[in-house]
C-alpha cells in the first residue's frame, strides 16, 4: 500500500490451534494476533473479524469505512492485492471476490487439470476465503462468517450477494495458495488438490 499512504492498514493474524512456528514468526514481525481454540475455519475467521471491528470502532472508524480483506497463512498475495481492493471499494463496491491459483503442485499434470477446470477471469464463479474483501457494514448485514468447518466463505458471499448488488468477482487480485494435498480440514482446498492430482496421474 505504499502507493496509498492515505489509507490506514491494520494487520491481524488469527492463530487457531497452531502447532507450528507461526506464532513466533508473527510475533517477531510485530504483527498483532488473536489466539483461538475453535479448530474451525468459520469460527476462526469470525473471531478475527470481531477483533478488527472492535479495534476499528475504538479508533472511531465507522463500519462502512472499514474494509475487511482476508487471506490464508499458506497464501501469497500480489503486491497490489490490497490496493486493487481499495480502488474497487472506493468505486462503490461492497465486496471483492478474488481468484486462487495453486502453487508448488507436486505433479504438473495436476496443475494442468486445475487450469482446465478453472477459467480465472472477470465474473468467475469461485469463492475463496484466501482472497476475499468485504465492507464491514456489509459483512455485518450479511451475518458475518458462519461457524462452519467448511465453505464458510461461500455462505458469507451468498449472504452478501443477497444483501447488495455492489460486488464483483474479479481475477485482478489473483493469489497463489499452497498446492499441498493434505490440509487441516477434510474437504477443503487441499482435499480438492489431492482429488485432481489423483485423477490427473
ABEGO torsion letter per residue (X at the ends): XAABAABBBBBBBBBBGBABAAAAAAAAAGBBBBBBAAGBAAAAAAAAAAAAAAAAAAAGBBAAABBBBBBBAABBBBAAAAAAAAAAAAAGBABBBBBBBBBGBABAAAAAAAAAABBBBBGBABBBAABBBBBAAAAAAAGEBBBBABGAAAAAAAAAAAABABBBBBAAABBBBBABABBABBGBAAAAAAAAAAAAX
